[in-house]
Amino acid sequence: MSKNKGMRRSGRLLCLLAALAVLCAGYAVVSRVTQKEAVIETGGSFAVAEISPDEITSIAWQHEGETLSISREDGGEWRLDGIEGFPLRQDLAEEIAENIASLEATHSVTGGADPADYGLDAPEETITVQLGSGDTLDYSMGALNEITGEYYLRFSKNEAIYTIASALDSLAPYGRAELLDAPEIPALDGATRLVIAGTDADVEQNYFADSTGMTYTDSYHWFHVGMDGAAQPSDADRVNALLDKISALSLTDCVDYSADETALASYGLSPAQLTVTAEYSAQSAEESEPAEAAFTLLIGGQDAETGEYYAALPDSQLVFRIDADTAERLLFATNDSLRADDVLLMDWTAVTGMEFTIGGESHILVRDTVETLDGADAEPAETAGAEPVETDSAEPAETAAPETVWTLDGSRVDDEKVAALEQALTALTSSGRAETAAGGAEVLRLTILRDSDSYDRVELAFSEYDAENYLYTLMGESRLLVAADAVDAIVRTLKYLGQ
């Protein structure tokens, strides 16, 4: 064979190899195109898994970095796995099972789809479900489709990729605190009794809708009734503020679900540091009339780590942490801290007079009722020589109209001065509480006389206390301070009342 003939054969071989390379490259391109074309998208709403809630025996999901798992056996009650005695809200567990069973997709992608293209190589969220049949179902959520606002989902039972309308966490949106079947603290705006007993606390308050005769005014409704039967009026705003604090407590931060006596003692709850009991009127749907009910809360020691206080209900193994501010308000509450600090709440329409002593001299101011003719002008005198005017005997005679007047030691007093005195007494406010009930020289003693079946005499006195205040005494009890300049102004008004 000649040299030229061998060269021609080598050239043909090289051409064949080049053609084969082009053919292989074309095949690879066609293969990829064919694979992409094999991806099939199906629209419409359809169930991801054909299951019912009753088939589900276990569900696991993540919530704020914590993995939670609930399970049940033979259709019984749901329980939170891993925590003995956890009181799980059965309605929320059933809700999660129903959400998963009824999950619907809006599209499916089948064929040669690459999960990584949909963010499913590293799922954002996963829910794992066990069925009574023994099957395990995994729901994994990928990326968000920015255009449609839907999320990609991978279901373990097939190779399809789905889109769902909402994020996977909407199926199980609850954490441990929400799943807890926590005790409910009732609204105490209708409370009738509040008792707080502890080392430093001492509160026993009772509500009286009709407080007539309990003190000189029926404006008070909350009272502390002592062992001697004496009723001390309380400030309604202060009592209600305590009740509101109790109602606003949240028993969701549970630290122990099965505390025995030893554990309760370690929390300062056996015995409790503080016991709070509120009685109230509760209206149920089955009852036409409200029934009396009671709520009791035990408060224990302070959590060294959080500063909050431990709390529990009687005969319960659940231990919670509650707000420190509320706990301390209750821990140091006393009847005295709730006492009313009003200086004088007087209904002046029932007042018939006042007796007062200034500088050793006593005076009496009395309200009297006198009768005057009902007619502003008297009849004019008859003119000489004029014929007498005939009158109709059927016309009614002039009647007498009652008029209220004030007299000081028997002499008439200007009504406006008395009204100003009443306003000045009503405007008195407390400037604080006295550290001692002993005052100095008496500046003013005043007794208000009333037309009343009870407390027909209300006695007030003001004594020297310090440079700015007088000690105020009401019905023999010296407790409050009143600004000296305000009392001095009343003294001046009384001195010049008759002038």
C-alpha positions in Angstrom: 0.0 0.0 0.0 1.3 3.4 -1.0 1.9 6.2 1.5 -0.7 8.4 -0.1 -3.4 5.7 0.2 -2.7 5.3 3.9 -3.0 9.0 4.5 -6.4 9.1 2.8 -7.7 6.3 5.1 -6.5 8.2 8.2 -8.2 11.4 7.0 -11.5 9.5 6.6 -11.2 8.1 10.1 -10.6 11.5 11.6 -13.7 12.9 9.8 -15.8 10.0 11.2 -14.6 10.6 14.7 -15.4 14.3 14.4 -18.9 13.5 13.1 -19.4 11.1 16.0 -18.4 13.8 18.5 -20.9 16.2 17.0 -23.6 13.5 17.1 -23.0 12.8 20.8 -23.1 16.5 21.6 -26.3 16.8 19.8 -27.7 13.8 21.6 -26.9 15.4 25.0 -28.6 18.6 24.0 -31.6 16.8 22.7 -31.7 14.7 25.9 -31.7 17.7 28.1 -34.4 19.4 26.1 -36.4 16.2 26.2 -36.0 16.0 29.9 -37.2 19.6 30.4 -40.1 19.0 28.2 -41.0 16.0 30.4 -41.8 18.3 33.3 -45.6 18.5 33.5 -47.5 21.1 35.5 -51.1 20.4 36.5 -53.4 23.2 37.8 -56.5 23.0 40.0 -57.3 22.4 43.6 -56.8 18.8 44.8 -55.9 17.0 48.1 -52.3 16.4 48.7 -53.0 13.2 50.7 -56.2 11.2 50.7 -56.5 10.8 54.5 -58.9 11.7 57.2 -58.0 13.2 60.6 -59.0 10.0 62.4 -56.2 8.1 60.6 -53.6 10.4 62.1 -51.9 9.1 65.3 -48.9 11.4 65.6 -47.8 14.8 64.3 -44.4 16.5 64.7 -43.6 20.1 63.6 -41.3 23.0 64.5 -42.4 26.2 66.2 -39.9 29.0 66.8 -37.0 26.7 66.9 -38.6 24.0 69.1 -39.7 20.7 67.8 -43.1 19.6 69.1 -44.8 16.3 68.8 -48.3 15.2 69.8 -49.7 11.6 69.6 -52.7 9.5 70.6 -53.5 5.8 70.8 -56.7 4.1 69.5 -58.5 7.4 68.9 -58.0 8.5 72.5 -57.0 11.9 73.7 -54.0 13.7 72.3 -50.9 14.2 74.5 -47.8 16.2 74.1 -44.9 13.8 73.8 -42.0 14.1 76.2 -43.8 16.0 79.0 -45.5 14.0 81.6 -48.9 15.4 82.7 -49.0 18.2 80.2 -52.6 19.4 79.9 -52.9 19.6 76.1 -55.8 21.5 74.5 -57.6 18.8 72.6 -59.4 21.3 70.4 -56.1 22.6 69.0 -54.7 19.1 68.5 -57.8 18.2 66.5 -57.5 21.4 64.5 -53.9 20.6 63.5 -54.9 17.1 62.4 -57.8 18.4 60.4 -55.6 21.1 58.8 -53.1 18.5 57.6 -55.8 16.0 56.4 -57.5 18.7 54.4 -54.4 20.3 52.9 -55.0 21.1 49.2 -52.5 21.9 46.4 -53.1 24.5 43.7 -50.6 23.0 41.2 -48.5 19.9 40.8 -45.2 19.6 38.9 -44.2 16.1 37.8 -41.6 14.6 35.6 -38.0 15.6 35.7 -38.3 18.6 38.0 -35.2 19.3 40.1 -36.2 19.8 43.8 -33.3 22.2 44.2 -34.9 24.6 41.7 -37.8 24.9 44.1 -35.9 25.3 47.3 -36.7 21.7 48.4 -33.1 20.5 48.7 -33.0 22.3 52.1 -36.7 22.6 53.2 -37.8 25.7 55.2 -40.3 23.6 57.3 -41.2 20.0 57.7 -44.3 18.3 59.2 -44.1 14.5 59.9 -47.3 12.6 60.3 -47.8 9.0 61.4 -50.9 7.1 60.4 -52.7 4.2 62.1 -51.7 2.0 59.2 -48.0 2.5 60.1 -47.3 4.8 57.2 -45.2 7.9 57.7 -45.9 11.1 55.7 -43.4 13.9 55.3 -44.5 17.4 54.2 -41.6 19.6 53.3 -41.9 23.2 52.3 -39.5 24.9 49.9 -39.3 28.4 48.4 -41.9 31.1 48.0 -43.1 31.8 44.4 -42.7 35.6 44.4 -45.1 35.9 41.5 -48.1 33.8 42.8 -47.4 34.1 46.5 -47.6 30.4 46.9 -45.2 27.9 48.4 -43.6 24.8 47.0 -44.2 21.5 48.8 -42.7 18.1 48.6 -44.8 15.1 49.7 -43.0 11.9 50.6 -45.5 9.6 49.0 -44.6 10.6 45.4 -42.1 12.6 43.4 -44.4 15.4 42.6 -43.8 19.0 43.6 -46.8 21.0 44.7 -47.7 24.6 45.3 -49.9 25.4 48.4 -51.6 28.7 49.1 -50.1 29.3 52.6 -46.9 28.5 54.5 -46.7 25.1 56.1 -46.6 26.6 59.6 -50.2 27.7 59.2 -51.3 24.1 59.5 -49.7 23.9 63.0 -49.3 27.5 64.2 -49.0 26.7 67.9 -46.2 26.5 70.4 -46.1 24.9 73.8 -47.7 27.9 75.5 -50.7 27.9 73.1 -51.2 24.2 73.4 -51.4 24.3 77.2 -54.9 24.0 78.5 -54.1 26.8 81.0 -56.5 27.7 83.8 -58.6 30.8 83.1 -58.6 33.7 85.5 -62.1 35.1 85.6 -63.0 38.8 85.0 -63.5 40.2 88.5 -65.3 43.4 87.7 -68.3 42.0 89.5 -66.3 41.0 92.6 -68.1 41.1 96.0 -65.2 40.1 98.3 -61.4 40.2 98.2 -59.2 38.4 100.7 -55.4 38.5 100.5 -53.5 36.7 103.3 -49.7 36.4 103.6 -46.6 37.3 105.6 -46.9 41.1 104.8 -50.3 41.2 103.2 -53.6 41.6 105.1 -56.6 42.4 103.0 -60.3 41.7 103.7 -62.6 43.8 101.6 -66.4 43.4 101.1 -68.6 45.1 98.6 -72.0 46.5 99.6 -74.3 47.7 96.8 -76.4 49.5 99.4 -74.1 51.0 102.1 -76.8 53.2 103.7 -76.0 53.5 107.4 -72.5 52.1 107.3 -70.9 55.5 107.4 -72.0 59.1 107.1 -72.3 58.8 103.2 -73.6 56.1 100.9 -70.9 57.0 98.3 -68.7 54.2 99.6 -69.3 50.6 98.6 -66.1 48.8 99.5 -65.4 48.3 103.2 -63.1 46.6 105.6 -65.3 45.4 108.5 -63.2 44.8 111.6 -63.6 42.3 114.4 -65.5 45.0 116.4 -68.0 45.4 113.5 -66.7 48.9 112.6 -66.8 49.5 108.9 -63.9 51.4 107.4 -64.6 52.7 103.9 -62.1 51.9 101.1 -61.1 53.6 97.9 -63.0 51.8 95.1 -60.4 52.7 92.5 -57.6 51.1 94.6 -59.6 47.9 95.3 -60.6 47.6 91.6 -57.0 48.2 90.6 -56.0 45.1 92.6 -58.8 43.1 91.1 -57.8 44.2 87.6 -54.2 43.1 88.3 -55.5 39.7 89.3 -57.7 39.3 86.2 -54.9 40.4 83.9 -52.5 37.6 85.1 -51.6 35.0 82.5 -51.1 31.4 83.6 -49.3 30.2 80.5 -45.6 30.2 81.5 -45.7 26.8 83.0 -42.5 25.6 84.6 -43.7 22.3 86.2 -46.5 20.1 85.0 -46.5 17.5 87.7 -45.2 19.1 90.9 -45.5 16.9 94.0 -45.5 18.2 97.6 -41.7 18.3 97.7 -41.5 20.3 94.5 -44.3 22.6 95.5 -42.4 23.4 98.7 -39.3 24.2 96.7 -41.4 26.8 94.8 -42.6 28.3 98.0 -46.1 27.0 97.3 -46.6 24.5 100.1 -47.3 26.3 102.2 -47.9 29.3 99.9 -46.3 32.7 100.7 -49.6 34.4 99.7 -53.2 33.3 99.2 -55.5 35.5 97.1 -59.3 34.7 97.0 -61.9 36.7 95.1 -65.6 36.0 95.3 -67.7 37.2 92.3 -71.0 36.8 90.5 -70.7 34.5 87.6 -73.3 34.3 84.9 -73.5 31.0 83.0 -75.4 30.2 79.8 -77.5 27.6 81.6 -78.5 29.8 84.5 -80.9 32.8 84.4 -79.5 34.3 87.6 -75.8 34.9 88.4 -74.3 32.5 90.9 -71.7 33.2 93.4 -68.2 31.8 92.5 -64.7 32.1 94.0 -61.2 32.1 92.5 -58.1 31.4 94.6 -54.5 31.9 93.5 -51.4 30.8 95.5 -48.2 32.8 95.1 -44.9 31.4 96.2 -41.2 32.3 96.0 -39.3 34.3 93.4 -37.5 32.8 90.5 -33.9 33.8 90.9 -33.3 33.7 87.1 -36.2 35.7 85.8 -37.3 37.7 88.9 -40.9 36.5 88.4 -42.9 34.7 91.1 -44.2 31.1 91.2 -47.9 30.6 91.3 -50.4 27.8 91.3 -54.0 26.9 91.9 -55.1 25.0 94.9 -54.9 21.2 94.5 -53.0 21.5 91.2 -49.6 20.1 90.1 -49.1 22.9 87.6 -46.7 25.6 88.6 -46.5 28.9 86.6 -44.4 32.0 86.6 -46.3 35.3 86.9 -45.4 39.0 86.5 -43.3 40.3 89.4 -45.0 43.7 89.6 -48.4 42.2 90.0 -47.2 39.6 92.5 -45.5 42.3 94.7 -48.5 44.5 94.6 -50.5 41.6 96.1 -47.7 40.6 98.5 -47.7 43.9 100.2 -51.4 44.9 100.0 -53.1 45.9 103.3 -56.5 47.2 104.3 -54.9 50.4 105.4 -53.3 50.9 101.9 -56.8 50.7 100.5 -58.5 53.1 102.9 -60.4 56.0 101.4 -58.6 59.3 101.7 -61.5 61.6 101.0 -61.8 64.4 103.5 -65.5 65.0 103.2 -68.2 63.5 101.0 -71.3 65.4 102.0 -74.8 65.6 100.5 -75.6 69.2 101.4 -79.3 68.9 100.5 -79.8 66.9 103.7 -77.8 69.4 105.9 -80.0 71.4 108.4 -77.2 73.3 110.1 -73.7 73.5 111.5 -72.2 74.0 114.9 -68.6 75.3 115.0 -66.1 76.4 117.5 -63.3 78.8 116.7 -61.0 80.3 119.3 -63.1 78.9 122.1 -66.3 80.6 120.8 -69.2 78.4 119.6 -71.8 79.3 117.0 -74.7 77.7 115.3 -75.7 78.0 111.7 -79.2 76.8 111.0 -81.3 76.4 107.9 -84.9 77.6 108.4 -87.9 77.5 106.1 -90.1 80.6 106.2 -93.3 81.4 104.3 -93.8 84.4 102.1 -96.7 85.7 100.0 -96.8 84.3 96.5 -96.7 87.5 94.6 -94.0 90.0 94.0 -96.1 93.3 94.3 -98.5 94.4 97.0 -101.9 95.9 96.0 -101.7 99.7 95.4 -103.5 102.0 97.9 -107.0 103.3 97.1 -107.3 106.7 95.6 -109.5 109.3 97.4 -113.1 109.5 96.0 -112.6 106.6 93.7 -115.2 104.0 93.4 -114.3 100.8 95.2 -113.1 98.1 92.7 -115.2 95.0 92.7 -113.3 91.8 92.9 -114.3 88.3 91.8 -114.8 86.3 95.0 -114.2 83.2 93.0 -110.5 84.1 92.4 -108.1 82.1 94.7 -106.6 83.8 97.6 -102.8 84.5 97.7 -100.8 81.5 98.9 -97.7 81.3 101.0 -94.5 79.9 99.3 -91.8 78.3 101.5 -88.4 79.9 101.4 -85.1 78.6 102.8 -83.0 81.0 104.8 -79.8 80.6 106.8 -79.4 82.2 110.2 -76.2 82.4 112.3 -77.0 82.6 116.0 -80.4 83.9 115.1 -79.4 86.5 112.5 -80.0 86.1 108.8 -77.0 85.1 106.7 -76.4 85.6 102.9 -77.2 82.3 101.1 -74.2 82.8 98.8 -71.8 82.8 101.7 -73.2 79.5 103.0 -72.9 78.0 99.5 -69.3 79.2 99.3 -68.6 77.5 102.7 -70.1 74.3 101.5 -68.0 74.4 98.3 -64.8 75.0 100.3 -65.5 72.1 102.7 -66.2 69.8 99.7 -63.0 70.9 97.9 -60.8 69.8 100.8 -58.3 67.1 99.9 -55.9 65.1 101.9 -52.2 66.1 101.7 -51.1 62.8 103.2 -51.4 60.5 106.1 -50.3 61.5 109.6 -47.4 59.5 111.2 -49.0 60.1 114.6 -52.7 60.6 115.5 -51.7 63.3 118.1 -52.1 66.9 117.1 -51.5 70.2 118.7 -53.9 73.0 119.5 -57.4 72.7 117.9 -57.9 75.2 115.1 -61.5 74.4 114.2 -64.2 72.0 115.4 -67.3 71.6 113.1 -70.4 69.5 113.5 -72.6 69.1 110.5 -76.3 68.5 111.4 -78.3 66.4 109.0 -81.9 65.2 108.5 -81.0 61.5 108.5 -81.9 58.3 110.2 -78.2 57.6 110.7 -75.2 59.8 111.3 -77.4 62.9 111.9 -74.3 64.6 113.4 -71.0 64.4 111.4 -68.1 65.8 113.5 -64.9 67.2 112.1 -61.9 68.8 113.8 -58.6 70.3 112.6 -55.6 70.6 114.8 -52.1 72.0 114.4 -49.6 69.4 113.0 -46.7 71.0 111.2 -45.9 74.2 109.3 -48.0 73.2 106.3 -50.6 70.8 107.5 -53.4 70.4 110.0 -54.4 67.0 111.4 -57.9 66.1 110.3 -60.2 64.2 112.6 -63.5 62.7 111.3 -65.9 61.0 113.7 -63.2 60.7 116.3 -60.6 59.1 114.0 -57.4 61.2 113.3 -55.6 59.8 110.2 -55.3 62.3 107.4 -53.5 65.7 106.9 -55.1 68.7 105.2 -53.3 71.7 103.9 -53.3 74.4 106.5 -54.0 77.3 104.1 -57.2 75.6 102.9 -58.5 75.2 106.4 -57.4 78.8 107.4 -59.6 80.0 104.5 -62.6 78.1 105.9 -61.9 79.6 109.3 -61.9 83.1 107.9 -65.2 82.4 106.0 -66.8 81.2 109.3 -65.6 84.3 111.2 -67.1 86.7 108.8 -70.1 84.7 107.9 -72.5 87.0 109.6 -71.1 90.3 108.3 
